[in-house]
Amino acid sequence: MNSKMREDAFERPDVAIVGELNPDLILYGLPKELPEEREVLASGFSLTLGSSSAILAHNLSLLGSSVTFSSRIGCDAMGEMCCQKLREAGVEVERVVRSASGASTGITLILPLTSTRRILTYPGAMFEMGIEDFDLDYLATAKHFHLSSLFLHRKLSPHIPELFKEMKRRGLTTSLDTNDDPEGKWGGVLSDVLPLVDVLLCTEDELEKIAKGGAAVEHVAAEVPLLIVKRGARGASAYTEGRRIDLPSLRVEVMDSVGAGDTFDAGFLHQWVRKADLETCLAYGNLAGGLSVTRSGGIEAFSDSSYRQSFFQRHWRENTLVP
C-alpha cells in the first residue's frame, strides 16, 4: 500500500484502540508445581507481541478493519519491536508515545502449565500513560472506540470515564474488555465507565467478579446495552434487550490459548462495526478465537496469511455462514 492509499485508508478508521503495549515472553513445557531454589527447564519459548489491546489491534487489522492504536512505551528495543509487529499488520501506530522519563516498555511473562497458567506483568511505561498522551480529535475520527485492560492504566484511570464520554459525544460507539484486576478489587472506575459502554466483552470469571457475587448476568446486562460473555471451549453468549444468544466454539486442536479472548474480540468487533447481526458477530468471534489457539502466542496464527485464509474458508463453510 503506497503512502497516499494508506492516508486515505485511515481518514476514518473503523476502530480506535487505547490500551497497553508490551511483548509476551511465553515459556512452554513447565511442570505444574514450580519448586523454589531450583533451576527448572522449559521445553521452548516465544517472544512475541503481547498485551490484550495490541493482540486485538493486530488481529483486527489483519481481518480487514482499519485500526489506529494509542499507547505509551519506553525508548527501547522491546517497544519498537511491538510497534513494528503492529505496523506489519497494517495498524496505524504513529500516535504511540515514547516515554521521556526513562521508564522501559513493560513485559508479560506467561507460564502455561498443565491445565492453567501463571501470568506475571511488569507494567513499565503503561503506568505513566495519561489523557494528555492522546489526540482526542484523531481518536474521534474513528467509527468505534475500544479500551482494553481497564485496571492496568494507573495514571489514566480517573480520566477513563471522561474519555468514553467524549467519544460518545462525538458519535462513536464504544466497547470495553476489562481483563483481570491484579488487585482483585473490581471497583473504582468500573462503575463509572460501564454506563458509557455499548459493548462489554468479558469471560465468565470476569463476569462473576464484575457482579461481585450477585446474579451476574442479570446485574451486568442491566448496566450495558450489549454484554458478550466468552466461555472458552463452550463458545460465547450475547445478552441484549432481554434476549440471550449462544453459539458453540469451533472444534479444533488447542495448542496455546494465549490471546484467544482478545482475538475473539477482534472477530466480533470486525463484524459488529459493519452492523452484522449478533449471530454472525459471535460466529466470527469464535472463528477468530479458534484460529488463534491452533498456534503459539496471540498473533502467530494470524500472521501466516495463507494459513489464516485457508482456516477461515474451511471453518466458515462448515458453520454454513456467509462472510
C-alpha positions as CSV (number, residue, x, y, z in Angstrom):
1,M,0.0,0.0,0.0
2,N,1.5,3.4,-1.0
3,S,1.5,6.4,1.3
4,K,-1.4,8.1,-0.4
5,M,-3.6,4.9,-0.2
6,R,-2.6,4.5,3.4
7,E,-3.6,8.0,4.3
8,D,-7.0,7.5,2.6
9,A,-7.5,4.2,4.4
10,F,-7.1,5.9,7.7
11,E,-9.1,9.1,7.1
12,R,-11.9,7.4,9.1
13,P,-10.6,4.3,10.9
14,D,-13.1,1.6,11.7
15,V,-11.7,1.2,15.3
16,A,-9.6,3.4,17.5
17,I,-7.9,1.4,20.3
18,V,-6.4,2.7,23.5
19,G,-4.5,0.2,25.8
20,E,-1.3,-1.3,26.9
21,L,1.6,-2.3,24.6
22,N,4.2,-4.8,25.6
23,P,5.7,-8.1,24.5
24,D,4.8,-11.6,25.9
25,L,7.6,-14.0,26.9
26,I,6.0,-17.4,27.0
27,L,7.8,-20.4,28.4
28,Y,6.5,-23.8,27.4
29,G,6.8,-27.3,28.9
30,L,7.0,-26.3,32.6
31,P,5.7,-28.6,35.5
32,K,2.5,-27.6,37.3
33,E,4.4,-27.1,40.5
34,L,7.5,-24.8,40.4
35,P,9.9,-25.6,43.2
36,E,11.9,-22.9,44.9
37,E,15.7,-22.6,44.6
38,R,15.9,-25.0,41.7
39,E,16.6,-24.4,38.0
40,V,13.5,-25.6,36.1
41,L,14.0,-26.2,32.4
42,A,11.4,-25.1,29.8
43,S,11.0,-27.1,26.6
44,G,10.5,-24.0,24.4
45,F,9.8,-20.2,24.4
46,S,8.3,-17.5,22.4
47,L,8.9,-13.7,22.5
48,T,6.1,-12.1,20.6
49,L,3.7,-9.2,20.6
50,G,1.6,-9.3,23.8
51,S,-1.0,-7.3,25.7
52,S,-4.7,-7.5,25.3
53,S,-5.1,-4.3,23.3
54,A,-2.2,-4.9,21.0
55,I,-3.2,-8.5,20.1
56,L,-6.7,-7.2,19.4
57,A,-5.4,-4.4,17.2
58,H,-3.0,-6.7,15.3
59,N,-5.6,-9.4,14.5
60,L,-8.5,-7.0,13.9
61,S,-6.4,-5.2,11.3
62,L,-5.5,-8.5,9.5
63,L,-9.2,-9.3,9.4
64,G,-9.6,-6.2,7.2
65,S,-10.6,-3.4,9.6
66,S,-8.7,-0.1,9.6
67,V,-7.3,0.3,13.1
68,T,-5.5,3.1,14.9
69,F,-3.6,2.4,18.2
70,S,-2.7,4.7,21.0
71,S,-0.4,3.7,23.9
72,R,2.8,4.5,25.7
73,I,6.1,2.6,25.5
74,G,9.7,3.1,26.6
75,C,12.5,4.2,24.2
76,D,13.8,0.7,23.9
77,A,14.0,-2.2,21.5
78,M,11.1,-4.1,23.1
79,G,8.7,-1.1,22.4
80,E,10.0,-0.7,18.9
81,M,9.5,-4.5,18.2
82,C,5.9,-4.2,19.4
83,C,5.2,-1.2,17.1
84,Q,6.9,-3.0,14.2
85,K,4.6,-6.0,14.6
86,L,1.6,-3.7,14.6
87,R,2.8,-1.8,11.5
88,E,3.3,-5.1,9.7
89,A,-0.3,-6.0,10.3
90,G,-1.4,-2.5,9.0
91,V,-2.2,-0.9,12.3
92,E,-1.6,2.9,12.5
93,V,0.8,3.5,15.4
94,E,2.1,7.0,14.8
95,R,0.4,8.1,18.0
96,V,2.1,5.7,20.3
97,V,4.1,7.9,22.7
98,R,7.7,7.2,23.8
99,S,8.3,7.8,27.5
100,A,10.9,10.6,28.2
101,S,11.2,9.6,31.9
102,G,13.4,6.6,31.3
103,A,10.7,4.1,32.0
104,S,11.0,1.0,29.9
105,T,8.4,-0.8,27.9
106,G,6.6,-3.4,30.1
107,I,6.7,-7.1,29.6
108,T,4.5,-10.1,30.5
109,L,5.9,-13.5,31.4
110,I,3.4,-16.3,30.7
111,L,3.9,-19.8,32.1
112,P,1.4,-22.2,30.5
113,L,1.1,-25.2,33.0
114,T,-0.8,-28.4,32.7
115,S,-4.4,-27.1,33.0
116,T,-3.9,-23.4,33.8
117,R,-1.2,-20.7,33.5
118,R,0.6,-18.1,35.6
119,I,0.9,-14.5,34.3
120,L,3.4,-12.1,35.6
121,T,3.5,-8.5,34.2
122,Y,6.0,-5.6,34.7
123,P,3.8,-2.6,33.8
124,G,6.7,-0.2,32.8
125,A,5.7,2.8,30.8
126,M,2.0,1.8,30.7
127,F,1.6,3.1,34.3
128,E,2.7,6.6,33.0
129,M,0.1,6.8,30.2
130,G,-2.3,9.7,30.8
131,I,-5.1,11.5,29.0
132,E,-2.5,14.0,27.7
133,D,-0.9,11.3,25.6
134,F,-4.0,11.1,23.3
135,D,-5.0,13.1,20.3
136,L,-8.8,13.2,21.1
137,D,-9.6,14.8,17.7
138,Y,-7.9,11.9,15.9
139,L,-9.5,9.2,18.1
140,A,-12.8,10.7,17.3
141,T,-12.4,10.3,13.6
142,A,-13.0,6.5,14.1
143,K,-16.4,4.8,13.9
144,H,-15.8,2.9,17.1
145,F,-13.7,3.3,20.3
146,H,-12.3,0.4,22.3
147,L,-10.3,0.2,25.5
148,S,-8.6,-2.9,27.0
149,S,-7.2,-3.8,30.4
150,L,-9.1,-1.3,32.4
151,F,-7.2,-1.9,35.6
152,L,-3.7,-1.6,34.2
153,H,-4.0,2.1,33.4
154,R,-3.0,3.6,36.8
155,K,-2.5,7.3,35.7
156,L,-5.2,7.2,33.1
157,S,-7.8,5.6,35.4
158,P,-9.6,8.7,36.7
159,H,-9.9,10.0,33.2
160,I,-11.3,6.9,31.5
161,P,-15.0,7.8,32.0
162,E,-14.2,11.2,30.6
163,L,-12.6,9.6,27.6
164,F,-15.5,7.3,26.9
165,K,-18.0,10.2,27.4
166,E,-16.1,12.3,24.9
167,M,-16.0,9.6,22.3
168,K,-19.8,9.0,22.7
169,R,-20.4,12.8,22.5
170,R,-18.6,12.8,19.2
171,G,-20.8,9.9,17.8
172,L,-18.6,6.9,18.3
173,T,-19.8,3.6,19.6
174,T,-17.7,2.1,22.4
175,S,-16.5,-1.2,23.8
176,L,-14.5,-2.4,26.8
177,D,-12.7,-5.5,27.7
178,T,-11.8,-5.2,31.4
179,N,-9.4,-8.1,31.6
180,D,-8.2,-9.0,35.1
181,D,-7.8,-6.7,38.1
182,P,-4.4,-7.5,39.6
183,E,-5.6,-6.1,42.9
184,G,-8.8,-8.1,42.9
185,K,-11.0,-5.1,43.9
186,W,-13.1,-4.8,40.7
187,G,-14.3,-1.4,41.7
188,G,-13.3,2.2,41.3
189,V,-13.5,3.4,37.8
190,L,-15.5,0.4,36.6
191,S,-18.9,1.6,38.0
192,D,-18.4,5.0,36.4
193,V,-17.4,3.7,32.9
194,L,-20.0,0.9,32.5
195,P,-22.9,3.3,31.7
196,L,-20.8,4.7,28.8
197,V,-20.0,1.3,27.2
198,D,-22.1,0.0,24.3
199,V,-20.4,-3.5,24.2
200,L,-18.8,-5.1,27.3
201,L,-16.7,-8.2,26.5
202,C,-15.6,-10.4,29.4
203,T,-15.0,-14.0,30.4
204,E,-17.3,-15.9,32.7
205,D,-14.8,-15.5,35.6
206,E,-14.6,-11.7,34.9
207,L,-18.4,-11.5,34.8
208,E,-18.7,-13.0,38.3
209,K,-16.1,-10.6,39.6
210,I,-17.8,-7.6,38.0
211,A,-21.1,-8.6,39.6
212,K,-19.4,-9.2,42.9
213,G,-21.2,-12.4,43.7
214,G,-24.7,-11.3,42.7
215,A,-26.8,-12.6,39.9
216,A,-24.0,-12.0,37.5
217,V,-25.7,-11.9,34.1
218,E,-28.8,-10.0,35.2
219,H,-26.8,-7.5,37.2
220,V,-24.2,-6.7,34.5
221,A,-26.6,-7.0,31.5
222,A,-28.7,-4.3,33.1
223,E,-25.7,-1.9,33.0
224,V,-24.8,-2.2,29.3
225,P,-26.8,-2.4,26.0
226,L,-24.8,-5.5,24.9
227,L,-23.0,-8.0,27.1
228,I,-20.7,-10.6,25.4
229,V,-19.5,-13.5,27.6
230,K,-16.6,-15.6,26.3
231,R,-16.9,-19.2,27.6
232,G,-13.8,-20.7,26.0
233,A,-14.4,-24.2,24.8
234,R,-18.1,-23.7,25.4
235,G,-18.4,-20.9,22.9
236,A,-19.8,-17.4,23.6
237,S,-23.1,-15.7,24.5
238,A,-24.7,-12.4,23.8
239,Y,-27.2,-10.7,26.1
240,T,-29.2,-7.7,25.0
241,E,-32.8,-6.4,25.5
242,G,-33.8,-9.5,27.5
243,R,-32.5,-11.9,24.8
244,R,-29.7,-14.4,25.1
245,I,-27.9,-15.9,22.1
246,D,-25.5,-18.8,22.4
247,L,-23.1,-20.1,19.8
248,P,-20.7,-23.1,20.3
249,S,-17.0,-22.8,19.8
250,L,-15.1,-24.5,16.9
251,R,-13.7,-28.0,17.4
252,V,-10.0,-27.5,16.9
253,E,-6.9,-28.9,18.5
254,V,-5.7,-26.3,21.1
255,M,-2.0,-25.6,21.0
256,D,-2.0,-22.4,23.1
257,S,-4.8,-20.3,24.4
258,V,-2.7,-17.1,24.9
259,G,-4.6,-14.2,23.3
260,A,-7.6,-16.2,22.3
261,G,-10.1,-14.0,24.2
262,D,-8.5,-10.8,22.7
263,T,-8.7,-12.4,19.2
264,F,-12.4,-13.3,19.8
265,D,-12.9,-9.6,20.4
266,A,-11.2,-8.9,17.1
267,G,-13.5,-11.2,15.2
268,F,-16.6,-9.9,17.0
269,L,-15.8,-6.2,16.5
270,H,-14.8,-6.7,12.9
271,Q,-18.4,-7.8,12.1
272,W,-20.1,-5.6,14.7
273,V,-18.8,-2.3,13.3
274,R,-20.2,-3.4,10.0
275,K,-23.6,-3.8,11.6
276,A,-23.8,-7.6,11.2
277,D,-26.4,-9.5,13.2
278,L,-25.3,-10.8,16.6
279,E,-25.2,-14.4,15.5
280,T,-22.7,-13.5,12.8
281,C,-20.7,-11.4,15.2
282,L,-20.5,-14.3,17.7
283,A,-19.7,-16.8,15.0
284,Y,-16.8,-14.6,13.6
285,G,-15.5,-14.1,17.2
286,N,-15.5,-17.9,17.7
287,L,-13.8,-18.4,14.3
288,A,-11.1,-15.9,15.1
289,G,-10.5,-17.3,18.6
290,G,-10.5,-20.8,17.2
291,L,-7.7,-19.9,14.7
292,S,-5.7,-18.2,17.5
293,V,-5.4,-21.3,19.7
294,T,-4.0,-23.5,16.9
295,R,-0.6,-21.9,17.2
296,S,1.5,-20.5,20.0
297,G,1.2,-16.9,21.1
298,G,-1.5,-14.4,20.4
299,I,-0.7,-13.3,16.8
300,E,1.2,-16.2,15.2
301,A,-1.7,-17.9,13.6
302,F,-3.0,-14.6,12.1
303,S,0.5,-13.5,10.9
304,D,0.6,-16.5,8.5
305,S,-1.8,-15.2,5.8
306,S,-2.2,-18.4,3.8
307,Y,-2.9,-20.4,6.9
308,R,-5.3,-17.8,8.2
309,Q,-7.2,-17.6,4.9
310,S,-7.5,-21.4,4.5
311,F,-8.6,-21.8,8.1
312,F,-11.3,-19.2,7.7
313,Q,-12.6,-20.5,4.4
314,R,-12.7,-24.1,5.7
315,H,-14.4,-23.4,9.0
316,W,-16.7,-20.6,7.8
317,R,-18.2,-23.1,5.3
318,E,-18.5,-25.7,8.0
319,N,-20.6,-23.3,10.0
320,T,-22.8,-22.6,6.9
321,L,-22.4,-18.9,7.3
322,V,-21.6,-16.3,4.6
323,P,-18.8,-13.8,5.5
